[in-house]
C-alpha cells in the first residue's frame, strides 16, 4: 500500500523533476528489494503469479480458437486447426530461443551490475528474433504445398489448414514471436506484472475478436487466425509503448548501436536453444502424431487436438512457474548469493508440484464435461476424453522437469537442458508412438506421453542432484568453483 501511495504522490502531486527522479528511485528499490532482500516466497509469488496468468491467458485464447471453431459444428475445421498447430507453435520456439536465452543473460548481467551488456543482449534478442520470424514465415509460404500434406491434411482439411496458417504464420509470424520474446525480456528485469499485462492484452483481445471474425464476418477458421494475428500486433504495440516510456530506466532499449552480437550471440543462443529444441521436437512429435491419427478419422484428430489443448493449460502453469522464477535464480547465481538461490529453488519446487497435482486431478475428473464444452460430437468427445485422461496424469512429472530445465538455463548451463528437452519431446516419443500405434492402435497412442514424461523426470533428477551438490560446495568454498567445474556444462 505504501508503494502505491508513493507512486500516487509522485505521479499526481510532485513537481515534474522530482516526480521523474522519485519514480526512478522507486523502480530501482523495488527491483533490488525483489531480487535481493524480499522474503523468498514473496519474491517468487511476485514473479510467478503474473507469469502464470499470462501463460494461462495465452492458452485460453488458443483454446478460444478451438472453442469458437467447434461451434461451427464442423469436425473438419477443428481437425484443420489441430493440424495447423505444429508450424504455429514453432513461432514460440523462436521466441523462447532469443527470449529465454536473452532473459537469462540479462538477469545475470544485472546481477553483476553490467547494464551496458544487458542493453546489448536485449537489442540482439529483439532484432534477431524478428528477423528469424520473418524468414520462417516466408519459407512456410513458399513451401506450404509440400508441408501441408506432411502435416496430415486431406482434401477435407487442406484448404482450412492453409487459410489458418496463411494469417498466423506467413503474415503474423513477426508479431507472434516479438510478443512472447518481449515478455521474457521485460520479465528479466523483475517486471513480471508489466510483461503479463502485454500477454493478457493480446489474449483478451483475441477472445473478443474470435466471434466477430468467425461468425459476424463469416470467415470461419480464417477469422480465428486473423483474430490471433491482430491480437499479437496489439500486444507488440503495448510493449513498444512500455519500453519507450521506460527508456531511461530500462536496459531493454532496442537501438541499432546496441546491436553488437559479438560475445553475446553464442551465450543467448546456447542458453535458449534447449527451449527451442523442446518446441521443435514437440512440433515434430505432433506432426508424426497427427499423421498417424489422421489414418483413423477426422473425429479422432479433433478429439486429440482438443484434449492436447486442454492439457496445455497444465503445461502452461508449470512453464509459467518455472520461467517466472528464472530471473530470481539467475540474478542471485550471478551475484553469488547461493543461499538465497537455493531457497528460491526449494520453494519453487514445492509450489510447482502442488499446483501440478491439483491440475492433474481436475483434468482427469472433468474430462468429459470439458470436452463437451468445446464440441457436441459424441465420437470426438469419446476420443478426446481418453486422450486427456491418459496424458494429464504425469502433470507433476512435467512440472519437475520444466523447473530443472529452467534452473539450468537461469545459471547459464547448456548441455543438460538440451538433453532433457530432447528426451521429453522427439527423442523417445517419436519411435515409441510408432511401436504403440502398431501394437495397440489409436487408443494406445496417448500412452506415449506419460511414458516419456516419466523417463524425462527420472533423467532430470539424475542430472540435477550432482549440480546441487556443486552449488553447495561453491557456497562453502570458492565462489567461483561452480564456474570452473561447469564451464561447458
GIBELKA-V577261 format. One line per field, one symbol per residue. ss: DSSP state (@ for helix, = for strand, . for the rest). phi: phi as a letter, one per 20 degrees, with the letter a starting at -180 (. if undefined). psi: psi as a letter, one per 40 degrees, with the letter a starting at -180 (. if undefined). A space follows every 10 residues. Layout:
BEGIN
ss = ???
phi = ???
psi = ???
END
This chain:
BEGIN
ss = .@@@@@@@@@ @@...@@@@@ @@@@@@@@@@ @@@@@@@..@ @@@@@@@@@@ @@@@@@@@@@ @@@@@@@@@@ ....@@@@@@ @@@@@@@@@@ @@@@@@@@@@ @@@@@@@@@@ @...@@@@@@ @@@@@@@@@@ @@@@@@@@@@ @@@@@@@@@@ @......@@@ @@@@@@@@@@ @.@@@@@@@@ @@@@@@@@.. .@@@@@@@@@ @@@@@@@@@@ @@@@@@.... @@@@@@@@@@ @@@@@@@@@@ @@@@@..... .....@@@.. ....@@@@@@ @@@@@@@@@@ @@@@@@@@@@ @@@....@@@ @@@@@@@@@@ @@@@@@@@@@ @@@@@@@@@@ @@@@...@@@ @@@@@@@@@@ @@@@@@@@@@ @@@@@.@@@@ @@@@...@@@ @@@@@@@@@@ @@@@@@@@@@ @@@@@@@@@@ ....@@@@@@ @@@@@@@.@@ @@@@@@@@@@ .@@@@.@@@@ @@@@@@@@@@ @@@@@@@@@@ @@@@@@.... @@@@@....
phi = .fffffffff fddffgffff ffffffffff ffffedcfgg ffffgfeegf ffgfffffff ffffgfffff ffmdgfffff fffefgfffg ffffffgeff ffffffffff fdmeffffff ffffffffff ffffffffff gfdgfefgff fofcfedgff fffffgefdf edffffffgf ffffffffen efffffffff gfffffffeg ffffdfemem ffffffffff fffffffgff fffffdgede eecfdffeec fgmcgfffff fefgfffgff ffffffffff fffffeafff ffffffffff ffffffffff ffffegffff fffffmefff ffffffffff ffffffffff fffffdgfff fffebecgff ffffffffff eefdgfffff ffffgfffff enfcffgfff ffffcnfdff ffffffffec mffegffgff fffffffffg fffegfffff fffffedffe gffffdgde
psi = dddddddddd dediiddddd dddddddddd dddddddiid dddddddddd dddddddddd dddddddddd eefhdddddd dddedddddd dddddddddd dddddddddd deegdddddd dddddddddd dddddddddd ddeddddddd eeiaddeddd dddddddddd dedddddddd ddddddddee gddddddddd dddddddddd ddddddefeb dddddddddd dddddddddd dddddededi egggiddegg dheddddddd dedddddddd dddddddddd dddeeciddd dddddddddd dedddddddd ddddeddddd ddddefgddd dddddddddd dddddddddd dddddfdddd ddddhghddd dddddddddd eedfdddddd dddddddddd eeiddddddd ddddhddddd ddddddddde adeddeeddd dddddddddd dddddddddd ddddddbhee dddddfde.
END
